[in-house]
Amino acid sequence: MSWRVRPARSDDIDPLLELAQLSGGGMTNLPNDAETLRARLDWSAESFAKPVTEPQDEVYMLVLEEPEQRRVVGTASILSRIGARWPFYSYKLNRVTHVSQELKRSVAMQVLSLVNDLEGGSEVVGLFVHPDFRHSGVAALLARGRYLFIASHRQRFSDRIVADIRGRNVAGHSPFWDAVAKPFFGTEFDEADRYNAIHGNQFIADLMPRYPVYVAMLPEAAAATIGQAHDDSVPARRMLEAEGFTWEGYVDIFDAGPTLTVRASELRTVRDSVVAIVETASSGEALAPHLVATGNLADFQVQRVDATIANGEALFAPERRGDLRDGDMIRLIKA
């Protein structure tokens, strides 16, 4: 029996709440609040169940299940269309030049502008694995399982995929929040982040400063965090970049963490995965680890199985293929 990625169910609430508590906060899409998390599971179940021809306002919540006790030890989600429920704000880092002919001086400055450029895209969010299991290599299974779901259900997602990386903080405080937003909101970073997770971000539209922010006028500690990932999020950023995500200067308005983007067709797992028919391998076949996606929507799952691909067929050893049967149509990619 191997690790499995599958859709979250309502009875996953307790292990998911445990994961939310272990995350230490800062994860809007894994709220440490039972009522909010239960509502999110309901929203996910409705999204898996309804017919969709183009992304509207769905969330697909997946979980990672360990093989021994069928225990949920990780989770990740996909938002089908950001900006559908409330505006999606980012800061965009740009460069402006001021020139004085009289002084014969030219000064190039970095500025942050509040934008909605990424609205309409799909977003991969809420990736978290229990600390006891992070060294087993299963985080990649969970992360790439999302992309296999996108590949198998393309009509449900945008052509642009977004990933927001948690930014740096110092002793639980965000220097960027303290310098830029706190004077307007009057709350600490963690409190505002929790409010955003539970109630949405209309309060940002109401109070956030609209004018460009000159980076040179920020405290050094705040400026240094712009576009930088939290130490705990560096491995997640590396996994995203390996999939094809890049940073184009967008940052989170709360903690200035980098927001990465990629075209769905350019995601490595989407681009390189193939659809094949299951067949039994002969004893002489050389098999290698693959991520194998089966089922559709609520029955979708991903497992790591040894296989090889030849002439449109996915060949598996009979003793290692679990519930796969000859003739099944699957999607797979090398692990």
Backbone hydrogen bonds in HBPLUS format (Angstrom, degrees):
<---DONOR---> <-ACCEPTOR-->    atom                        ^
c    i                          cat <-CA-CA->   ^        H-A-AA   ^      H-
h    n   atom  resd res      DA  || num        DHA   H-A  angle D-A-AA Bond
n    s   type  num  typ     dist DA aas  dist angle  dist       angle   num
A0004-ARG N   A0065-GLU O   3.21 MM  61  5.25 162.7  2.24 146.8 151.3     1
A0065-GLU N   A0004-ARG O   2.81 MM  61  5.25 170.5  1.82 163.6 166.8     2
A0005-VAL N   A0302-VAL O   2.92 MM 297  5.01 155.4  1.98 144.4 151.9     3
A0302-VAL N   A0005-VAL O   2.90 MM 297  5.01 146.5  2.01 136.3 145.4     4
A0006-ARG N   A0063-VAL O   3.08 MM  57  5.61 155.7  2.14 151.5 159.1     5
A0063-VAL N   A0006-ARG O   2.80 MM  57  5.61 160.0  1.84 166.7 173.7     6
A0008-ALA N   A0061-MET O   2.77 MM  53  5.55 168.4  1.78 147.8 144.9     7
A0012-ASP N   A0009-ARG O   3.01 MM   3  5.45 161.3  2.04 116.1 119.4     8
A0013-ILE N   A0010-SER O   3.39 MM   3  5.96 157.9  2.45 118.9 119.7     9
A0016-LEU N   A0012-ASP O   3.06 MM   4  6.11 158.2  2.10 160.9 167.7    10
A0017-LEU N   A0013-ILE O   2.89 MM   4  6.00 149.7  1.98 147.7 155.7    11
A0018-GLU N   A0014-ASP O   3.02 MM   4  6.30 150.7  2.11 148.1 156.3    12
A0019-LEU N   A0015-PRO O   3.00 MM   4  6.27 151.8  2.08 141.7 148.8    13
A0020-ALA N   A0016-LEU O   2.92 MM   4  6.19 153.4  1.99 144.8 152.3    14
A0021-GLN N   A0017-LEU O   3.01 MM   4  6.26 151.6  2.09 144.5 151.4    15
A0022-LEU N   A0018-GLU O   2.98 MM   4  6.26 151.1  2.07 145.0 153.2    16
A0023-SER N   A0019-LEU O   2.97 MM   4  6.15 132.7  2.19 143.8 156.1    17
A0030-LEU N   A0027-MET O   3.07 MM   3  5.37 166.8  2.09 115.4 117.5    18
A0037-LEU N   A0033-ASP O   2.87 MM   4  6.00 162.7  1.90 160.8 166.6    19
A0038-ARG N   A0034-ALA O   2.87 MM   4  5.97 154.8  1.93 147.1 154.0    20
A0039-ALA N   A0035-GLU O   3.03 MM   4  6.25 153.6  2.10 143.6 150.6    21
A0040-ARG N   A0036-THR O   2.97 MM   4  6.23 144.9  2.10 140.5 150.6    22
A0041-LEU N   A0037-LEU O   2.98 MM   4  6.30 150.1  2.07 146.5 153.9    23
A0042-ASP N   A0038-ARG O   3.04 MM   4  6.35 152.8  2.12 145.1 152.3    24
A0043-TRP N   A0039-ALA O   2.92 MM   4  6.17 157.1  1.98 145.5 151.8    25
A0044-SER N   A0040-ARG O   2.90 MM   4  6.14 154.9  1.97 146.1 152.9    26
A0045-ALA N   A0041-LEU O   2.94 MM   4  6.19 161.8  1.98 148.2 152.7    27
A0046-GLU N   A0042-ASP O   2.99 MM   4  6.24 159.5  2.03 151.3 156.5    28
A0047-SER N   A0043-TRP O   3.00 MM   4  6.22 148.7  2.10 142.5 151.4    29
A0047-SER N   A0044-SER O   3.05 MM   3  5.00 115.3  2.49  93.1 109.2    30
A0048-PHE N   A0044-SER O   2.96 MM   4  6.29 159.7  2.01 159.2 163.1    31
A0049-ALA N   A0045-ALA O   3.16 MM   4  6.26 144.2  2.29 140.0 149.6    32
A0050-LYS N   A0046-GLU O   3.08 MM   4  6.15 142.1  2.23 148.9 156.0    33
A0080-SER N   A0058-GLU O   2.90 MM  22  5.21 172.5  1.90 147.4 149.9    34
A0060-TYR N   A0078-ILE O   2.91 MM  18  5.19 160.4  1.95 148.3 154.9    35
A0078-ILE N   A0060-TYR O   2.95 MM  18  5.19 138.9  2.12 130.9 143.8    36
A0062-LEU N   A0076-ALA O   2.76 MM  14  5.35 169.2  1.78 168.4 171.6    37
A0076-ALA N   A0062-LEU O   3.09 MM  14  5.35 156.4  2.15 136.1 139.0    38
A0064-LEU N   A0074-GLY O   2.84 MM  10  4.72 158.8  1.88 124.5 124.7    39
A0073-VAL N   A0064-LEU O   2.90 MM   9  5.76 158.2  1.94 160.7 167.9    40
A0066-GLU N   A0071-ARG O   2.87 MM   5  5.40 165.5  1.89 154.5 152.9    41
A0130-HIS N   A0073-VAL O   2.73 MM  57  5.28 172.4  1.74 165.0 164.0    42
A0075-THR N   A0128-PHE O   2.89 MM  53  5.56 150.5  1.98 152.3 162.1    43
A0128-PHE N   A0075-THR O   2.92 MM  53  5.56 152.7  1.99 160.6 165.8    44
A0077-SER N   A0125-VAL O   2.84 MM  48  5.21 169.4  1.85 158.3 154.9    45
A0125-VAL N   A0077-SER O   2.93 MM  48  5.21 165.6  1.95 135.5 140.4    46
A0079-LEU N   A0123-GLU O   2.74 MM  44  5.02 166.8  1.76 155.2 158.4    47
A0123-GLU N   A0079-LEU O   2.90 MM  44  5.02 153.8  1.97 138.2 147.0    48
A0082-ILE N   A0121-GLY O   2.83 MM  39  5.79 167.4  1.85 177.1 174.9    49
A0120-GLY N   A0082-ILE O   2.79 MM  38  5.38 174.4  1.80 155.9 157.9    50
A0090-SER N   A0115-VAL O   2.99 MM  25  5.43 151.5  2.07 151.5 156.6    51
A0115-VAL N   A0090-SER O   2.85 MM  25  5.43 169.2  1.86 159.8 162.9    52
A0091-TYR N   A0251-VAL O   2.98 MM 160  5.23 175.1  1.99 155.9 157.5    53
A0251-VAL N   A0091-TYR O   2.78 MM 160  5.23 154.9  1.84 153.0 160.1    54
A0092-LYS N   A0113-SER O   2.84 MM  21  5.23 156.5  1.90 142.5 149.6    55
A0113-SER N   A0092-LYS O   3.07 MM  21  5.23 159.8  2.11 134.3 139.2    56
A0093-LEU N   A0249-GLY O   2.77 MM 156  4.95 167.9  1.79 140.8 145.1    57
A0094-ASN N   A0111-VAL O   2.91 MM  17  5.42 168.4  1.92 162.3 165.9    58
A0111-VAL N   A0094-ASN O   2.85 MM  17  5.42 159.6  1.89 143.8 150.2    59
A0096-VAL N   A0109-MET O   2.78 MM  13  5.36 162.8  1.81 161.3 165.8    60
A0109-MET N   A0096-VAL O   2.71 MM  13  5.36 168.5  1.73 166.4 170.1    61
A0098-HIS N   A0107-VAL O   2.79 MM   9  5.18 166.1  1.81 152.3 154.2    62
A0107-VAL N   A0098-HIS O   2.78 MM   9  5.18 165.8  1.80 156.6 161.7    63
A0100-SER N   A0105-ARG O   2.82 MM   5  5.30 164.1  1.85 160.7 166.1    64
A0104-LYS N   A0100-SER O   2.80 MM   4  5.61 114.8  2.23 131.0 148.6    65
A0105-ARG N   A0100-SER O   3.05 MM   5  5.30 154.6  2.12 143.8 150.6    66
A0215-VAL N   A0110-GLN O   2.98 MM 105  5.64 161.8  2.01 145.3 150.8    67
A0112-LEU N   A0213-VAL O   2.80 MM 101  4.97 153.5  1.86 138.1 147.1    68
A0213-VAL N   A0112-LEU O   2.84 MM 101  4.97 159.6  1.88 141.1 146.8    69
A0119-GLU N   A0116-ASN O   3.16 MM   3  5.72 170.0  2.17 121.9 124.9    70
A0121-GLY N   A0118-LEU O   3.20 MM   3  5.90 161.6  2.24 138.7 141.5    71
A0122-SER N   A0160-ARG O   2.95 MM  38  6.29 163.1  1.98 168.4 166.1    72
A0162-VAL N   A0122-SER O   2.69 MM  40  6.02 150.2  1.77 150.0 160.7    73
A0124-VAL N   A0162-VAL O   2.93 MM  38  6.34 153.0  2.00 171.1 179.9    74
A0133-PHE N   A0130-HIS O   2.92 MM   3  5.68 166.9  1.93 129.5 133.9    75
A0136-SER N   A0133-PHE O   3.30 MM   3  5.64 165.3  2.32 113.9 115.5    76
A0141-LEU N   A0138-VAL O   3.06 MM   3  4.97 117.6  2.47  92.6 108.2    77
A0142-LEU N   A0138-VAL O   3.06 MM   4  6.41 156.7  2.12 153.1 158.1    78
A0143-ALA N   A0139-ALA O   2.86 MM   4  6.10 167.4  1.88 153.5 157.2    79
A0144-ARG N   A0140-ALA O   2.85 MM   4  5.84 169.6  1.87 149.3 152.8    80
A0145-GLY N   A0141-LEU O   2.86 MM   4  5.76 133.6  2.08 132.8 145.6    81
A0146-ARG N   A0143-ALA O   3.26 MM   3  5.62 136.1  2.46 101.6 111.3    82
A0147-TYR N   A0144-ARG O   3.05 MM   3  5.07 115.4  2.48  94.7 109.8    83
A0148-LEU N   A0144-ARG O   3.00 MM   4  6.36 150.3  2.09 150.4 158.8    84
A0149-PHE N   A0145-GLY O   3.01 MM   4  6.27 144.9  2.14 140.7 150.2    85
A0150-ILE N   A0146-ARG O   2.97 MM   4  6.36 153.0  2.04 145.9 153.3    86
A0151-ALA N   A0147-TYR O   2.85 MM   4  6.09 160.9  1.88 146.7 152.0    87
A0152-SER N   A0148-LEU O   2.98 MM   4  6.11 146.8  2.09 140.4 148.4    88
A0153-HIS N   A0149-PHE O   3.06 MM   4  6.15 120.8  2.43 139.2 153.7    89
A0153-HIS N   A0150-ILE O   3.13 MM   3  5.15 145.8  2.25 100.0 110.2    90
A0156-ARG N   A0153-HIS O   3.01 MM   3  5.78 162.4  2.04 125.1 130.7    91
A0157-PHE N   A0154-ARG O   3.12 MM   3  5.66 169.9  2.13 122.7 123.7    92
A0264-ALA N   A0159-ASP O   2.76 MM 105  5.19 164.4  1.79 136.6 141.4    93
A0161-ILE N   A0262-VAL O   2.80 MM 101  5.38 176.8  1.80 173.0 174.1    94
A0262-VAL N   A0161-ILE O   3.01 MM 101  5.38 140.5  2.17 150.0 158.1    95
A0163-ALA N   A0260-LEU O   2.86 MM  97  5.11 151.6  1.94 151.1 151.3    96
A0260-LEU N   A0163-ALA O   2.72 MM  97  5.11 152.2  1.80 163.5 157.6    97
A0165-ILE N   A0258-PRO O   2.89 MM  93  5.45 166.6  1.91 158.6 162.7    98
A0230-HIS N   A0166-ARG O   2.77 MM  64  5.64 159.3  1.81 144.1 141.9    99
A0170-VAL N   A0173-HIS O   2.66 MM   3  5.17 158.8  1.70 161.0 159.8   100
A0173-HIS N   A0170-VAL O   2.95 MM   3  5.17 161.8  1.98 112.9 118.7   101
A0178-ASP N   A0174-SER O   2.98 MM   4  6.23 170.1  1.99 160.0 162.6   102
A0179-ALA N   A0175-PRO O   3.09 MM   4  6.20 146.2  2.21 138.3 146.1   103
A0180-VAL N   A0176-PHE O   2.91 MM   4  5.99 164.1  1.94 160.0 164.0   104
A0181-ALA N   A0177-TRP O   2.97 MM   4  5.08 133.7  2.19 125.8 139.8   105
A0182-LYS N   A0177-TRP O   2.88 MM   5  5.82 169.1  1.89 157.4 154.9   106
A0184-PHE N   A0181-ALA O   2.86 MM   3  5.48 141.6  2.01 119.8 130.8   107
A0185-PHE N   A0181-ALA O   3.06 MM   4  6.26 153.9  2.13 152.7 160.6   108
A0186-GLY N   A0182-LYS O   2.73 MM   4  5.19 158.7  1.77 145.4 150.2   109
A0192-ALA N   A0188-GLU O   3.09 MM   4  6.37 163.3  2.12 157.5 161.9   110
A0193-ASP N   A0189-PHE O   2.89 MM   4  6.07 159.2  1.93 156.0 162.5   111
A0194-ARG N   A0190-ASP O   2.96 MM   4  6.09 156.6  2.01 144.3 150.3   112
A0195-TYR N   A0191-GLU O   2.99 MM   4  6.20 157.3  2.05 145.6 152.1   113
A0196-ASN N   A0192-ALA O   2.93 MM   4  6.13 155.7  1.99 146.1 152.6   114
A0197-ALA N   A0193-ASP O   3.06 MM   4  6.32 152.1  2.14 143.9 150.9   115
A0198-ILE N   A0194-ARG O   3.13 MM   4  6.39 147.7  2.24 147.5 155.4   116
A0199-HIS N   A0195-TYR O   2.76 MM   4  5.69 169.5  1.78 159.6 163.3   117
A0200-GLY N   A0196-ASN O   3.01 MM   4  4.64 141.7  2.16 122.9 127.1   118
A0204-ILE N   A0201-ASN O   2.94 MM   3  5.34 145.2  2.07 107.9 117.8   119
A0205-ALA N   A0202-GLN O   3.03 MM   3  5.22 113.9  2.48 100.5 115.4   120
A0206-ASP N   A0202-GLN O   3.06 MM   4  6.41 147.7  2.17 147.8 157.6   121
A0207-LEU N   A0203-PHE O   3.11 MM   4  6.20 148.5  2.21 141.6 147.6   122
A0208-MET N   A0204-ILE O   2.80 MM   4  5.15 159.7  1.84 147.3 151.4   123
A0217-MET N   A0214-TYR O   3.01 MM   3  5.55 153.3  2.08 113.4 121.5   124
A0218-LEU N   A0215-VAL O   3.02 MM   3  5.39 165.3  2.04 114.6 119.3   125
A0222-ALA N   A0219-PRO O   3.00 MM   3  5.38 125.4  2.31 107.8 121.5   126
A0223-ALA N   A0219-PRO O   3.01 MM   4  6.30 168.3  2.02 164.0 167.3   127
A0224-ALA N   A0220-GLU O   2.99 MM   4  6.06 151.5  2.08 148.0 155.1   128
A0225-THR N   A0222-ALA O   3.14 MM   3  5.56 153.5  2.21 109.8 117.3   129
A0226-ILE N   A0223-ALA O   3.31 MM   3  5.68 160.5  2.35 111.3 116.7   130
A0228-GLN N   A0225-THR O   3.02 MM   3  5.24 164.3  2.05 131.9 129.7   131
A0227-GLY N   A0256-ALA O   2.78 MM  29  5.87 158.8  1.82 166.9 169.8   132
A0233-SER N   A0230-HIS O   2.76 MM   3  5.09 145.3  1.88 111.0 122.6   133
A0234-VAL N   A0231-ASP O   3.43 MM   3  5.50 165.1  2.45 103.0 107.3   134
A0237-ARG N   A0233-SER O   2.96 MM   4  6.28 154.6  2.02 153.5 160.9   135
A0238-ARG N   A0234-VAL O   3.00 MM   4  6.30 157.7  2.05 153.5 159.3   136
A0239-MET N   A0235-PRO O   3.01 MM   4  6.32 154.7  2.08 148.0 154.4   137
A0240-LEU N   A0236-ALA O   3.01 MM   4  6.27 156.6  2.06 148.3 154.6   138
A0241-GLU N   A0237-ARG O   2.90 MM   4  6.16 162.1  1.94 154.5 159.1   139
A0242-ALA N   A0238-ARG O   2.94 MM   4  6.11 146.9  2.05 143.5 152.6   140
A0243-GLU N   A0239-MET O   3.19 MM   4  6.45 130.3  2.45 135.4 147.5   141
A0243-GLU N   A0240-LEU O   3.00 MM   3  5.12 134.4  2.22  97.9 110.9   142
A0245-PHE N   A0240-LEU O   3.09 MM   5  5.47 160.3  2.13 143.6 137.3   143
A0244-GLY N   A0241-GLU O   3.08 MM   3  5.04 148.9  2.18  97.4 106.9   144
A0268-ARG N   A0243-GLU O   2.97 MM  25  4.98 160.3  2.01 135.0 141.1   145
A0246-THR N   A0261-THR O   3.00 MM  15  5.62 159.5  2.05 146.8 150.6   146
A0261-THR N   A0246-THR O   2.94 MM  15  5.62 157.4  1.99 154.6 158.0   147
A0259-THR N   A0250-TYR O   2.90 MM   9  5.27 162.7  1.93 142.7 137.7   148
A0252-ASP N   A0257-GLY O   2.83 MM   5  5.26 156.4  1.89 150.1 157.9   149
A0256-ALA N   A0252-ASP O   2.89 MM   4  4.56 137.7  2.07 129.1 135.5   150
A0266-GLU N   A0263-ARG O   2.83 MM   3  5.21 148.6  1.93 111.1 121.5   151
A0267-LEU N   A0264-ALA O   3.25 MM   3  5.42 163.7  2.28 105.9 110.9   152
A0270-VAL N   A0267-LEU O   3.08 MM   3  5.21 117.9  2.48 100.3 115.8   153
A0271-ARG N   A0267-LEU O   2.73 MM   4  5.86 176.0  1.73 170.2 171.4   154
A0272-ASP N   A0268-ARG O   2.85 MM   4  5.76 163.1  1.88 149.6 154.1   155
A0273-SER N   A0269-THR O   3.21 MM   4  5.62 132.1  2.45 125.5 133.2   156
A0274-VAL N   A0332-LEU O   2.98 MM  58  5.64 162.7  2.01 156.3 158.0   157
A0332-LEU N   A0274-VAL O   2.94 MM  58  5.64 155.4  2.00 155.0 161.5   158
A0276-ALA N   A0330-ILE O   2.92 MM  54  5.58 155.6  1.98 148.9 156.9   159
A0330-ILE N   A0276-ALA O   2.92 MM  54  5.58 169.2  1.93 165.8 169.1   160
A0277-ILE N   A0312-GLY O   3.12 MM  35  6.53 160.4  2.16 144.7 147.5   161
A0314-ALA N   A0277-ILE O   2.75 MM  37  5.67 161.1  1.78 136.4 142.8   162
A0278-VAL N   A0328-ASP O   2.85 MM  50  5.26 157.5  1.90 151.2 158.9   163
A0327-GLY N   A0278-VAL O   2.89 MM  49  5.21 163.6  1.92 141.2 142.0   164
A0279-GLU N   A0314-ALA O   2.93 MM  35  5.96 154.1  1.99 156.4 151.3   165
A0316-PHE N   A0279-GLU O   3.12 MM  37  6.54 153.1  2.20 156.2 162.7   166
A0281-ALA N   A0316-PHE O   2.76 MM  35  5.04 174.1  1.76 136.6 135.7   167
A0285-GLU N   A0282-SER O   3.22 MM   3  5.67 171.5  2.22 118.7 121.3   168
A0288-ALA N   A0307-ALA O   2.89 MM  19  5.43 173.1  1.90 143.2 142.0   169
A0307-ALA N   A0288-ALA O   2.84 MM  19  5.43 164.3  1.86 142.3 142.0   170
A0335-ALA N   A0289-PRO O   3.00 MM  46  5.52 177.4  2.00 125.8 126.6   171
A0290-HIS N   A0305-VAL O   2.80 MM  15  5.38 148.5  1.90 135.1 144.5   172
A0305-VAL N   A0290-HIS O   2.85 MM  15  5.38 153.7  1.92 155.0 161.2   173
A0291-LEU N   A0333-ILE O   2.74 MM  42  5.42 161.6  1.78 167.5 170.4   174
A0333-ILE N   A0291-LEU O   3.08 MM  42  5.42 143.7  2.22 140.6 151.6   175
A0292-VAL N   A0303-GLN O   2.79 MM  11  5.38 172.1  1.80 165.2 167.8   176
A0303-GLN N   A0292-VAL O   3.04 MM  11  5.38 153.0  2.12 141.0 147.4   177
A0293-ALA N   A0331-ARG O   2.72 MM  38  5.14 176.5  1.72 171.7 171.4   178
A0331-ARG N   A0293-ALA O   3.13 MM  38  5.14 169.5  2.15 148.5 151.6   179
A0294-THR N   A0301-GLN O   2.95 MM   7  5.57 161.1  1.98 159.9 166.2   180
A0301-GLN N   A0294-THR O   2.99 MM   7  5.57 145.0  2.12 152.7 153.6   181
A0299-ASP N   A0296-ASN O   2.97 MM   3  5.16 160.3  2.01 134.1 128.8   182
A0300-PHE N   A0297-LEU O   2.93 MM   3  5.17 165.3  1.95 117.6 121.0   183
A0308-THR N   A0315-LEU O   3.09 MM   7  5.26 136.3  2.29 136.4 147.8   184
A0315-LEU N   A0308-THR O   2.75 MM   7  5.26 164.0  1.77 164.7 167.2   185
A0310-ALA N   A0313-GLU O   2.89 MM   3  5.28 159.7  1.94 151.2 157.8   186
A0313-GLU N   A0310-ALA O   2.97 MM   3  5.28 152.6  2.04 111.0 119.9   187
A0320-ARG N   A0317-ALA O   3.02 MM   3  5.46 161.7  2.05 118.9 124.8   188
A0324-LEU N   A0321-ARG O   3.08 MM   3  5.62 162.6  2.11 142.0 140.8   189
A0328-ASP N   A0325-ARG O   3.03 MM   3  5.72 164.8  2.06 144.6 145.4   190
